[in-house]
Amino acid sequence: MPLQIAPVEVSEADRVLRRELRLFNLYRVLEALLLLLAVYGPVAALVAEPRHALFARAVAIAYAFIAAVVFALGRRGDPRTITLIGIASDLFFGVLAIHATPGIGTGIAIMLMFNVGAAALLLPTRFGLGMAAVAIAAVVGEHVWTVGVEEVTTRPMVEPVMFAIGYGAIGALMSLLGRQMRASYELAEQRGAEASHLSEINELIIRRLRTGVLLVDGGGRLRMANEAASVLLGEVDEAFGERNLAVAMPVLARRLEQWRIDGQPDDTPLPLGPDQTDVVPRFARLLAGSDQTLIFLDDTSLASRRAESMTLATLGRFSASLAHEIRNPLAAIRYAVQLLEESEDIRPADRRLLEIVHQQCQRMNGIVENVLGLARREPAKPEHVELVSFAKRFVDDYLISHPIEHDMLRAAGPNGALPALIDPRQLHQVLTVLVSNALNYGRMPGEPAQVSVHVQLDGSMPTIEVRDRGPGIPDAVASRLFRPFFTTSPHGTGLGLYIARELCRANQASLDYVPLPAGGGCFRIRLHALGSAPVRDRIAAT
C-alpha cells in the first residue's frame, strides 16, 4: 500500500506575500507624500499650476489618508484583500491627480506603473490582469475626457497609448512571474511538509525498532537512544551532567573505540551488566568522514527466541510426519498384542510381558496424539461460556471418563453466573491437561490427590484455577514448565503444558503457574470478561 501523506495547509506563500505587501504599502505612503509635497510644499512652486487647485489638494489629502489606513491594515487583514483595495485606490486617486495636475501627470502615470506591476505580482492572475486593464481604461479614459469635454490638453494622444501598452505588458509579465512564484512557494511548502512527515515517520520507526539504536558523537557523548536501547541498557548515568558513553557503559565504549581503530566487526555477545541481557553491537558511521557513529544493539535473547521458534516449527513439521509414519505400525502392534492376550496358550509370565507391551503402546500412542495435536492445532472459535456451570460439567465428564479411585476432584465457584468468551472445546482440552497433571503429580507421598477447579473473578477478569495439595513445584522447574519438550517425568512428553498455554493465547487468555502460600500448586487461567476491548475485537474478528 503506497504511503499516504496527509494534506497540509500551504502558508509559506502567504507569509512571503504579507512581507512584500508591507513594502508595497510603504511605497504607496511615499507616493502620497510626494503628491502632498507637489501640491502644498515648496515643490509646488517648481511645477505647473494645477488645472483644478482645490480639487488637487482634496485628492492629495484623501490619498494620503487612504494610504495610511491601508498601511495600518496591512499587518492584520487578508493580504490579497488589502492588495486589491490598495491598487484600486492607487488607480482611482492617481487618475484624478493626473487630471487635476497635468504638469506632473506624466510622473504620476510612470509611478502607477510600479503599482500595477506590484498588484499583478501579489494578486491571483485574473485580478492582476483585471487591475492592469482598469489602469489602461482609466488612463485612456482620462485623456479622452480631457480632450472631448474640457477640450484642453498639453499631452499628445500617443502618451496615454504608450502608458496603456506599458501597463498591459508589465501586468502580464508580473502576473506570470507571481504565478510562478506562488507555485514555487507552495511546492516548497508541500515538499517541506512531506519531508517533515517523513522525518517524523522515520523517527517513529527508529523509536519502535526492536533493535536498540544509539547515536554517539566523536567525544563519546550519547546524542540519541531509541526505546529498545533504553530497555536494553537501563538508565544512563548522568551524574557528570552529560550522557557519556564511557561513564554509562564502559564495555560498550571500549568495543566502539576498538572498532574505530581497526574497523573490524566483533560479533561476540557483550554483557552490559549483571541484570541485563547480552547484546551484539554493530557500528556504522552516520556519514562518510563523520565522527558520529550509529550503534545497533541486537538483543541475543530475541535471536535465541527466533531460533527456538524456527526450530520448533521445523521440529513440529518433522514430528507430525514422523508421527503419521509411526501410527500405522503402532496400531498393528497393539492389535497383535490384543490377539495374543486372547490366546489361552500364553503362559502367565509371557502375559505380563504382553501387559508391558500394551502399556508402552498406549504411552506411545499418547505421544503421537500430542505431537499431532501440536502440529494441526486449529484456530480458536470463541463462544459465550458461563464458567461456573462449565467447570461443574467438566468435572462430571472427567470423573466418568477417567476413574480416579481414591483421589478427589471437585468444582467450586460463586453462586452467580460468570460469563466469558472462549472456545469451549479448547478450554476443555486445557483443563484436561491441567487436571491430569494435578492428579498425577500434585499429591503428597502415600496420600490421595485433592484437586479442585476454582472459578472466580479476579478484579474485572474471570479466572479458572486448578489447585492441588501436593508439594508444589520448585522455582528452578517452574521457570521452565511451559517450554516444549520439558518434563520431569520419564513417561511424559513435555508437550502438554506447552500446548495448553498456546491454546490459551489463541483465546486471548493467559496460563501461569502460581505457588500457593499454604502449600500446593495452582495453574491459573485468566480470561477476558465480556464487553472488554480485547474481547470485542475478538468477536469482531470472528
Stockholm file with secondary structure:
# STOCKHOLM 1.0

chainA/1-542         MPLQIAPVEVSEADRVLRRELRLFNLYRVLEALLLLLAVYGPVAALVAEPRHALFARAVAIAYAFIAAVVFALGRRGDPRTITLIGIASDLFFGVLAIHATPGIGTGIAIMLMFNVGAAALLLPTRFGLGMAAVAIAAVVGEHVWTVGVEEVTTRPMVEPVMFAIGYGAIGALMSLLGRQMRASYELAEQRGAEASHLSEINELIIRRLRTGVLLVDGGGRLRMANEAASVLLGEVDEAFGERNLAVAMPVLARRLEQWRIDGQPDDTPLPLGPDQTDVVPRFARLLAGSDQTLIFLDDTSLASRRAESMTLATLGRFSASLAHEIRNPLAAIRYAVQLLEESEDIRPADRRLLEIVHQQCQRMNGIVENVLGLARREPAKPEHVELVSFAKRFVDDYLISHPIEHDMLRAAGPNGALPALIDPRQLHQVLTVLVSNALNYGRMPGEPAQVSVHVQLDGSMPTIEVRDRGPGIPDAVASRLFRPFFTTSPHGTGLGLYIARELCRANQASLDYVPLPAGGGCFRIRLHALGSAPVRDRIAAT
#=GR chainA/1-542 SS CCCCCCCCCCCHHHHHHHHHHHHHHHHHHHHHHHHHHHHTSGGGGGSCCCSSHHHHHHHHHHHHHHHHHHHHHTTTSCHHHHHHHHHHHHHHHHHHHHHHCGGGHHHHHHHHHHHHHHHHHHSCHHHHHHHHHHHHHHHHHHHHHIIIIICCCSSCTHHHHHHHHHHHHHHHHHHHHHHHHHHHHHHHHHHHHHHHHHHHHHHHHHHHCSSEEEEECTTSBEEEECHHHHHHHCSCCCTTSSCBHHHHCHHHHHHHHHHHHHCCCCCSCEECCTTSCEEEEEEEESSTTCSCEEEEEEEHHHHHHHHHHHHHHHHHHHHHHHHHHHHHHHHHHHHHHHHHHHCSSCCHHHHHHHHHHHHHHHHHHHHHHHHHHHHTCCCCCCEEEEHHHHHHHHHHHHHHHSCCTTCEEEEECCSSCCEEEECHHHHHHHHHHHHHHHHHHSSCTTSCCEEEEEEEEETTEEEEEEECCSCCCCHHHHTTTTSTTCCSSTTCCSCHHHHHHHHHHHTTCEEEEEECTTSSEEEEEECCCTTSHHHHHHHHHC
#=GC SS_cons         CCCCCCCCCCCHHHHHHHHHHHHHHHHHHHHHHHHHHHHTSGGGGGSCCCSSHHHHHHHHHHHHHHHHHHHHHTTTSCHHHHHHHHHHHHHHHHHHHHHHCGGGHHHHHHHHHHHHHHHHHHSCHHHHHHHHHHHHHHHHHHHHHIIIIICCCSSCTHHHHHHHHHHHHHHHHHHHHHHHHHHHHHHHHHHHHHHHHHHHHHHHHHHHCSSEEEEECTTSBEEEECHHHHHHHCSCCCTTSSCBHHHHCHHHHHHHHHHHHHCCCCCSCEECCTTSCEEEEEEEESSTTCSCEEEEEEEHHHHHHHHHHHHHHHHHHHHHHHHHHHHHHHHHHHHHHHHHHHCSSCCHHHHHHHHHHHHHHHHHHHHHHHHHHHHTCCCCCCEEEEHHHHHHHHHHHHHHHSCCTTCEEEEECCSSCCEEEECHHHHHHHHHHHHHHHHHHSSCTTSCCEEEEEEEEETTEEEEEEECCSCCCCHHHHTTTTSTTCCSSTTCCSCHHHHHHHHHHHTTCEEEEEECTTSSEEEEEECCCTTSHHHHHHHHHC
//
